[in-house]
């Protein structure tokens, strides 16, 4: 249980857009070919790249921020 809670904290610290996108991609890819899954993720990423989360994550990395970025709820 401790390990599961630690993993949940790691996942929850990420962008909600990225977490939901990963879940959507995994669910879609489960029932489709690899090529279809890759195409689905390419379209998803193109749409989600417009999120402020990308800018926040990039700025935190570029400035080597000591605190992780705070993402808005999805």
Secondary structure, DSSP 4 states (H G I P E B T S, - for coil): -HHHHHHHHHHHTS-HHHHHHHHHHHHHHHTS-HHHHHHHHHHHHHHHTTSHHHHHHHHHHHTT-SSPPPPPP-
